[in-house]
Amino acid sequence: MERSSDGTPYYRTDLALIHHLGFGFHADLCAPGILAVLEGVRKRDGLVVEVGCGSGLLTRHLVDAGHHVVATDASEAMLDLARGHVPGAGEIRRLTLPDDALPEADAIVSVGHAISYLDDEALLERSLVAMAEALRPGGVLAIDLCDLEWGAARQDQAPKVWRTDDWALMTEFSVPTPTRYVREMTTFVRRPDGSWRRDDERHDNVLVDTSAVPALLARHGVDATVSTSFGGAELPIGLVAVVGLKA
Ligand SMILES: C[S@@+](CC[C@H](N)C(=O)[O-])C[C@H]1O[C@@H](n2cnc3c(N)ncnc32)[C@H](O)[C@@H]1O
């Protein structure tokens, strides 16, 4: 869900800011491939709905390319950043899958494995079905999510520290089961008076056998493939691009 297993929301103010300032590379990596996949949607002036838009890092690429975008996320702190970062988006609003209804769309996009934040495979599948059902005929799906390989490749991942003048992030990683990847993060953000504020977030990601995703989507009218890129740069190992077309 949008909440971690200890009940606190994912991506509160400080981690949202750190994501925005330090982790734009994934949206930048995905953008060229996604824009190519969406070219037909742009030409017919279709509506793109983005799920898990975060602070608007991919949204910015979409809007700059001329797309009409409704950008959505579960985190209010992320949405606040997105409103500042992408003033040209058609709408930026809270939407948490799988319970909140998706608007009808000519394309649904999502990067940064937003639906892998759900608690289990059943919720992830419900979200995929909701996306398939929200697409209009001829609509395009382009999302990424974590495969079982994500965890298998990160069994003994060493802790990592990112440190800048204004923020720091320390993360410990674990793979307690083949279907779960956990990040335990401590953030520090410098206050205007020079003191530091600490916060802690634990993120659990559900890992699934993504080879089963095309059959699920096919039952809801979407002809999809899974691969290791959106057609441009390769995604990190274990992150899978799902690209589909609604009949
Ligand atoms: C790793 S961030 C990626 C953000 C952005 N797409 C990017 O690439 O910079 C994952 C995002 O998914 C959102 N998210 C997590 N669970 C969600 C859910 N159930 N429904 C919608 N968004 C969710 C989080 O709030 C977060 O903004």
The ligand as an SDF file (V2000), in Angstrom:
LIG
                    3D

 27 29  0  0  0  0  0  0  0  0999 V2000
   10.1720    5.1080   -6.4280 C   0  0  0  0  0  0  0  0  0  0  0  0
    8.8800    6.3030   -6.4530 S   0  0  0  0  0  0  0  0  0  0  0  0
    8.8780    6.7320   -8.1980 C   0  0  0  0  0  0  0  0  0  0  0  0
    8.3240    8.1130   -8.4430 C   0  0  0  0  0  0  0  0  0  0  0  0
    8.3970    8.5980   -9.8870 C   0  0  0  0  0  0  0  0  0  0  0  0
    7.5740    7.7850  -10.7660 N   0  0  0  0  0  0  0  0  0  0  0  0
    9.8210    8.6220  -10.3810 C   0  0  0  0  0  0  0  0  0  0  0  0
   10.1820    7.7670  -11.1980 O   0  0  0  0  0  0  0  0  0  0  0  0
   10.5680    9.5050   -9.9270 O   0  0  0  0  0  0  0  0  0  0  0  0
    7.3930    5.2970   -6.3100 C   0  0  0  0  0  0  0  0  0  0  0  0
    6.1340    6.1420   -6.2090 C   0  0  0  0  0  0  0  0  0  0  0  0
    5.0040    5.2650   -6.1690 O   0  0  0  0  0  0  0  0  0  0  0  0
    4.0590    5.8350   -5.2810 C   0  0  0  0  0  0  0  0  0  0  0  0
    3.1670    4.7720   -4.8180 N   0  0  0  0  0  0  0  0  0  0  0  0
    3.4540    3.7700   -3.9550 C   0  0  0  0  0  0  0  0  0  0  0  0
    2.3760    2.9850   -3.7620 N   0  0  0  0  0  0  0  0  0  0  0  0
    1.3940    3.4970   -4.5330 C   0  0  0  0  0  0  0  0  0  0  0  0
    0.0330    3.1290   -4.7470 C   0  0  0  0  0  0  0  0  0  0  0  0
   -0.4940    2.0730   -4.1320 N   0  0  0  0  0  0  0  0  0  0  0  0
   -0.7210    3.8840   -5.6120 N   0  0  0  0  0  0  0  0  0  0  0  0
   -0.1700    4.9540   -6.2160 C   0  0  0  0  0  0  0  0  0  0  0  0
    1.1060    5.3640   -6.0360 N   0  0  0  0  0  0  0  0  0  0  0  0
    1.8910    4.6400   -5.1970 C   0  0  0  0  0  0  0  0  0  0  0  0
    4.9000    6.4450   -4.1830 C   0  0  0  0  0  0  0  0  0  0  0  0
    4.1910    7.4030   -3.4230 O   0  0  0  0  0  0  0  0  0  0  0  0
    6.0590    7.0210   -4.9800 C   0  0  0  0  0  0  0  0  0  0  0  0
    5.8320    8.3620   -5.3520 O   0  0  0  0  0  0  0  0  0  0  0  0
  1  2  1  0
  2  3  1  0
  2 10  1  0
  3  4  1  0
  4  5  1  0
  5  6  1  0
  5  7  1  0
  7  8  2  0
  7  9  1  0
 10 11  1  0
 11 12  1  0
 11 26  1  0
 12 13  1  0
 13 14  1  0
 13 24  1  0
 14 15  1  0
 14 23  1  0
 15 16  2  0
 16 17  1  0
 17 18  1  0
 17 23  2  0
 18 19  1  0
 18 20  2  0
 20 21  1  0
 21 22  2  0
 22 23  1  0
 24 25  1  0
 24 26  1  0
 26 27  1  0
M  CHG  2   2   1   9  -1
M  END
$$$$
